[in-house]
Amino acid sequence: MTAGSAPRPGGTLSADQLADRTRRATDAALEAGRAAGLEVECATVLHDVFSVVVHLEPAPVVARIPVVLPPGYTPALQTARQQRELDVAAWLDAHGVPVVAPSPLVQRMPVRCGGFGMTFWALADVAPDHRPYAGVPIAKSAELHAGLAGYPAPLPFLTPFTEAAPGMFDQLEPSEFLSSKDIERARGQFAELSAVLGSAASFAARYPDVAVQALQGDGPSHNVIRTTTGVKFADFEDVCQGPVEWDLAMLGPGAVAEYDAAAQALGLRRTDPAVQRLMDTARTLQFISCVVLVPQLPVLAEGLAGVIADWRTQPTM
């Protein structure tokens, strides 16, 4: 973190510091795009939350630059994560699954520039009714899972839970969000769940009849772009191997029932109620660990407060 983006006393980035981070990420994308041979005149910010997403005009190329990263997330880990995303998205696109594809105008690999890691994507023809994070029917997730089921390359197991969350739980401190008692309970639950979800082998030992497969990893029904040619899935940064229940975590029984009907029609397995409860709990804990990201992204605070309040009403495992 440079001097220009250092947090204020108390740790949270100010509005000026957030704007400076966006500017630096945009400048890095411009530099990297030109270095890759693109004819770029300017960069227009399309989205700015966990990542700064910019159109490198006039090229039909979008750069996505993650700016909110878990503690201890090294450049090597980020590069591996981004390469998995590019590879999976390219494979899905080649097999007719509607996704935002990597840009064919540059090499299909992550780039580092100005201290930022980034990837390059084809510019989507966004429809007038597109809204960020506006969900689509859960049946679409079943369709995506049908496409992902054939992905041939190995993927790590449940990386949002096994790769990022441990470092975030280590960094939890008492705050306006979590008391010492809350943190003790959350860490205890995380340790208990990690005994089952820490690896594909430990999960298989507990649930030998529940198949795992490639997953989008981060709520696929809400990570979509509505284009003029239909809905396309996007943001495969958390692509991993795991039970399909992870992609349905915290969506509620109605959504799970809708998914099961669509899955059965596609010849996929229906969800397992015990595994779904496990994934709901694991996803809730992952969200709670994201408290440590609030200084980097203050807008997280409101949403996390609701998750934490609901979690406090749940019985201890």
C-alpha positions as CSV (number, residue, x, y, z in Angstrom):
1,M,0.0,0.0,0.0
2,T,1.5,3.3,-1.1
3,A,1.6,6.5,1.0
4,G,-1.3,7.8,-1.2
5,S,-3.6,4.9,-0.2
6,A,-2.6,4.5,3.5
7,P,-5.6,4.2,5.8
8,R,-6.6,7.1,8.0
9,P,-6.1,6.7,11.8
10,G,-8.5,3.9,12.7
11,G,-7.6,2.0,9.5
12,T,-10.4,2.9,7.1
13,L,-9.6,4.5,3.8
14,S,-11.1,7.9,3.2
15,A,-13.1,8.9,0.2
16,D,-10.0,10.7,-1.2
17,Q,-7.9,7.6,-0.7
18,L,-10.5,5.4,-2.3
19,A,-10.6,7.8,-5.3
20,D,-6.8,7.7,-5.5
21,R,-6.8,3.9,-5.5
22,T,-9.2,3.9,-8.4
23,R,-7.1,6.4,-10.3
24,R,-3.9,4.4,-9.8
25,A,-5.6,1.2,-10.8
26,T,-7.0,2.9,-13.9
27,D,-3.6,4.3,-14.8
28,A,-2.0,0.9,-14.4
29,A,-4.6,-0.7,-16.7
30,L,-3.9,2.0,-19.3
31,E,-0.1,1.3,-19.1
32,A,-0.6,-2.5,-19.2
33,G,-3.0,-2.3,-22.1
34,R,-0.6,-0.3,-24.2
35,A,2.3,-2.5,-23.3
36,A,0.2,-5.5,-24.5
37,G,-0.2,-3.8,-27.9
38,L,-3.7,-2.4,-27.6
39,E,-4.4,1.0,-29.1
40,V,-5.8,2.8,-26.0
41,E,-6.7,6.4,-25.8
42,C,-8.5,6.5,-22.4
43,A,-10.0,4.3,-19.7
44,T,-13.6,4.6,-18.6
45,V,-14.5,3.1,-15.2
46,L,-17.5,0.8,-15.5
47,H,-17.6,-0.6,-12.0
48,D,-15.7,0.0,-8.8
49,V,-16.2,-2.2,-5.7
50,F,-14.0,-5.1,-5.0
51,S,-12.4,-4.6,-8.4
52,V,-12.0,-1.5,-10.6
53,V,-13.4,-2.5,-14.0
54,V,-12.4,-0.2,-16.9
55,H,-13.1,-0.1,-20.6
56,L,-9.8,0.6,-22.4
57,E,-11.2,2.7,-25.2
58,P,-11.6,2.5,-28.1
59,A,-10.4,-1.2,-28.0
60,P,-13.2,-3.7,-27.2
61,V,-11.3,-4.7,-24.1
62,V,-12.2,-4.4,-20.4
63,A,-9.5,-4.6,-17.7
64,R,-10.5,-5.9,-14.2
65,I,-8.2,-4.9,-11.4
66,P,-8.8,-6.3,-8.0
67,V,-8.2,-3.6,-5.3
68,V,-9.6,-5.3,-2.2
69,L,-7.5,-8.3,-1.2
70,P,-7.4,-10.6,1.8
71,P,-4.5,-10.1,4.2
72,G,-1.5,-12.2,3.2
73,Y,-2.8,-12.7,-0.3
74,T,0.5,-12.7,-2.2
75,P,1.0,-11.7,-5.9
76,A,1.7,-15.4,-6.6
77,L,-1.6,-16.5,-5.1
78,Q,-3.5,-13.8,-6.9
79,T,-1.8,-14.7,-10.2
80,A,-2.8,-18.4,-9.8
81,R,-6.3,-17.4,-8.9
82,Q,-6.6,-15.1,-12.0
83,Q,-5.1,-17.7,-14.3
84,R,-7.7,-20.3,-13.1
85,E,-10.4,-17.8,-13.9
86,L,-9.2,-17.0,-17.4
87,D,-8.8,-20.7,-18.2
88,V,-12.2,-21.7,-17.0
89,A,-14.0,-18.8,-18.7
90,A,-12.2,-19.5,-21.9
91,W,-13.1,-23.2,-21.7
92,L,-16.8,-22.4,-21.0
93,D,-16.9,-20.0,-23.9
94,A,-15.4,-22.6,-26.2
95,H,-18.1,-25.0,-25.1
96,G,-21.0,-22.7,-25.8
97,V,-21.7,-21.7,-22.2
98,P,-22.8,-18.0,-22.1
99,V,-19.9,-16.2,-20.3
100,V,-17.9,-13.0,-20.6
101,A,-14.8,-14.4,-22.3
102,P,-11.2,-13.4,-22.0
103,S,-10.2,-10.9,-24.6
104,P,-8.8,-12.5,-27.7
105,L,-6.7,-9.4,-28.4
106,V,-4.1,-10.1,-25.7
107,Q,-2.4,-13.2,-24.2
108,R,-4.7,-15.1,-21.9
109,M,-2.7,-14.5,-18.7
110,P,-2.8,-12.1,-15.8
111,V,-0.6,-9.0,-15.9
112,R,1.0,-7.1,-13.1
113,C,1.6,-3.3,-13.4
114,G,1.9,-0.5,-10.9
115,G,1.5,-2.9,-8.0
116,F,-1.8,-4.3,-9.3
117,G,-2.7,-7.6,-10.8
118,M,-5.2,-7.5,-13.6
119,T,-6.9,-9.5,-16.4
120,F,-8.4,-8.5,-19.8
121,W,-11.8,-9.4,-21.0
122,A,-14.0,-9.0,-24.1
123,L,-16.2,-5.9,-23.9
124,A,-19.8,-7.1,-23.4
125,D,-22.7,-5.4,-25.3
126,V,-24.5,-4.5,-22.1
127,A,-28.3,-4.3,-22.3
128,P,-30.2,-1.3,-21.0
129,D,-31.8,-3.3,-18.2
130,H,-28.5,-4.5,-16.7
131,R,-27.9,-3.7,-13.1
132,P,-24.9,-4.8,-11.1
133,Y,-25.6,-7.9,-8.9
134,A,-29.2,-8.1,-10.1
135,G,-29.9,-11.8,-9.9
136,V,-31.3,-14.2,-12.5
137,P,-33.5,-17.2,-11.9
138,I,-31.7,-19.9,-9.9
139,A,-32.4,-22.3,-12.7
140,K,-29.6,-20.5,-14.6
141,S,-27.1,-21.7,-11.9
142,A,-28.1,-25.3,-12.7
143,E,-27.4,-24.6,-16.4
144,L,-24.0,-23.2,-15.5
145,H,-23.2,-26.2,-13.3
146,A,-24.1,-28.5,-16.2
147,G,-21.5,-26.7,-18.3
148,L,-18.9,-26.6,-15.6
149,A,-19.3,-30.3,-14.8
150,G,-17.2,-31.2,-17.8
151,Y,-14.3,-29.0,-17.0
152,P,-11.2,-31.2,-17.3
153,A,-8.4,-29.4,-15.4
154,P,-7.9,-29.9,-11.6
155,L,-9.1,-27.1,-9.4
156,P,-8.4,-26.5,-5.7
157,F,-11.2,-27.3,-3.2
158,L,-13.5,-24.5,-2.0
159,T,-10.9,-21.7,-2.2
160,P,-13.1,-18.9,-0.8
161,F,-13.2,-20.9,2.5
162,T,-9.9,-22.7,2.4
163,E,-7.5,-20.2,0.9
164,A,-8.7,-16.7,1.8
165,A,-10.7,-17.1,5.0
166,P,-8.0,-18.5,7.3
167,G,-5.9,-15.3,7.0
168,M,-8.9,-13.2,7.6
169,F,-9.9,-15.1,10.7
170,D,-6.4,-14.6,12.0
171,Q,-6.7,-10.9,11.6
172,L,-10.1,-10.5,13.4
173,E,-10.0,-8.0,16.3
174,P,-12.8,-6.7,18.6
175,S,-14.5,-3.8,16.9
176,E,-17.9,-2.2,16.4
177,F,-18.8,-5.3,14.4
178,L,-17.6,-8.2,16.5
179,S,-17.0,-8.6,20.2
180,S,-14.3,-10.8,21.7
181,K,-17.0,-13.3,22.4
182,D,-18.2,-13.2,18.8
183,I,-14.7,-13.7,17.5
184,E,-14.1,-16.7,19.8
185,R,-17.3,-18.3,18.6
186,A,-16.6,-17.6,15.0
187,R,-13.1,-19.0,15.1
188,G,-14.4,-22.1,16.9
189,Q,-17.0,-22.7,14.2
190,F,-14.5,-22.1,11.5
191,A,-12.1,-24.7,13.0
192,E,-14.9,-27.2,13.3
193,L,-16.0,-26.7,9.7
194,S,-12.4,-26.8,8.5
195,A,-12.1,-30.3,9.7
196,V,-14.7,-31.2,7.1
197,L,-14.1,-28.6,4.4
198,G,-10.3,-28.2,4.6
199,S,-9.8,-30.5,1.7
200,A,-11.6,-32.6,-0.9
201,A,-10.5,-35.7,0.9
202,S,-11.9,-34.6,4.3
203,F,-15.2,-33.6,2.7
204,A,-15.4,-37.0,0.8
205,A,-14.7,-38.8,4.1
206,R,-17.8,-37.2,5.7
207,Y,-20.0,-37.1,2.6
208,P,-18.9,-40.0,0.4
209,D,-22.1,-40.0,-1.7
210,V,-22.0,-36.2,-2.5
211,A,-20.2,-35.6,-5.8
212,V,-18.1,-32.5,-6.2
213,Q,-17.4,-30.5,-9.4
214,A,-16.1,-27.2,-10.8
215,L,-18.1,-24.3,-9.3
216,Q,-18.3,-20.6,-10.1
217,G,-17.6,-20.1,-6.4
218,D,-19.3,-16.7,-5.6
219,G,-23.1,-16.7,-6.1
220,P,-23.3,-17.2,-9.8
221,S,-27.0,-16.2,-10.0
222,H,-25.9,-12.6,-9.1
223,N,-22.6,-12.5,-11.0
224,V,-24.2,-12.0,-14.4
225,I,-24.2,-9.4,-17.1
226,R,-27.4,-8.8,-19.1
227,T,-26.3,-8.3,-22.7
228,T,-28.2,-7.6,-25.9
229,T,-27.9,-11.3,-26.7
230,G,-28.9,-12.6,-23.3
231,V,-27.5,-13.3,-19.8
232,K,-23.8,-14.0,-19.6
233,F,-22.1,-15.3,-16.4
234,A,-19.1,-13.3,-15.2
235,D,-16.6,-13.1,-12.4
236,F,-15.1,-16.5,-12.0
237,E,-12.3,-15.3,-9.6
238,D,-13.4,-17.8,-7.0
239,V,-13.7,-20.8,-9.4
240,C,-13.0,-23.9,-7.5
241,Q,-14.0,-27.5,-6.9
242,G,-16.7,-28.3,-4.4
243,P,-20.3,-29.4,-3.9
244,V,-22.9,-27.4,-5.9
245,E,-24.5,-26.4,-2.6
246,W,-21.7,-23.8,-2.1
247,D,-23.0,-21.8,-5.1
248,L,-26.4,-21.8,-3.5
249,A,-25.3,-20.9,0.0
250,M,-27.5,-18.4,2.0
251,L,-30.1,-18.1,-0.9
252,G,-32.8,-19.9,1.1
253,P,-35.0,-22.9,0.7
254,G,-37.1,-21.5,-2.1
255,A,-34.1,-20.9,-4.3
256,V,-32.7,-24.4,-3.5
257,A,-36.0,-26.0,-4.4
258,E,-36.0,-24.1,-7.7
259,Y,-32.4,-25.2,-8.3
260,D,-33.3,-28.9,-7.6
261,A,-36.2,-28.8,-10.1
262,A,-33.9,-27.4,-12.8
263,A,-31.0,-29.8,-11.9
264,Q,-33.3,-32.8,-12.1
265,A,-34.5,-31.7,-15.6
266,L,-30.8,-31.4,-16.7
267,G,-29.8,-34.8,-15.3
268,L,-27.8,-33.3,-12.4
269,R,-28.0,-34.4,-8.8
270,R,-30.4,-32.7,-6.4
271,T,-28.9,-30.9,-3.4
272,D,-28.2,-32.7,-0.2
273,P,-30.0,-31.0,2.8
274,A,-27.2,-31.7,5.3
275,V,-24.6,-30.4,2.9
276,Q,-26.7,-27.3,2.1
277,R,-26.9,-26.5,5.8
278,L,-23.1,-26.9,6.1
279,M,-22.5,-24.6,3.1
280,D,-24.9,-22.0,4.5
281,T,-23.0,-22.0,7.7
282,A,-19.6,-21.9,6.0
283,R,-20.6,-19.1,3.7
284,T,-21.9,-17.1,6.7
285,L,-18.6,-17.5,8.4
286,Q,-16.7,-16.5,5.3
287,F,-18.8,-13.3,5.2
288,I,-18.1,-12.6,8.9
289,S,-14.4,-12.9,8.2
290,C,-14.8,-10.2,5.6
291,V,-15.0,-7.7,8.5
292,V,-11.2,-7.3,8.1
293,L,-11.8,-6.0,4.6
294,V,-14.0,-3.1,5.7
295,P,-11.0,-0.7,6.0
296,Q,-10.3,-1.3,2.3
297,L,-14.0,-1.2,1.3
298,P,-16.1,0.8,3.8
299,V,-19.3,0.1,1.8
300,L,-19.1,-3.5,3.1
301,A,-20.0,-2.4,6.6
302,E,-23.8,-2.2,6.2
303,G,-24.3,-5.6,4.5
304,L,-22.0,-7.4,7.0
305,A,-23.8,-5.9,10.0
306,G,-27.0,-7.7,8.9
307,V,-25.2,-11.0,8.4
308,I,-23.6,-10.8,11.8
309,A,-26.9,-9.9,13.5
310,D,-28.6,-13.0,11.9
311,W,-25.6,-15.2,12.8
312,R,-25.9,-14.2,16.5
313,T,-29.4,-15.5,16.6
314,Q,-28.4,-18.9,15.3
315,P,-27.7,-21.8,17.6
316,T,-24.1,-22.7,18.4
317,M,-22.9,-25.6,16.3
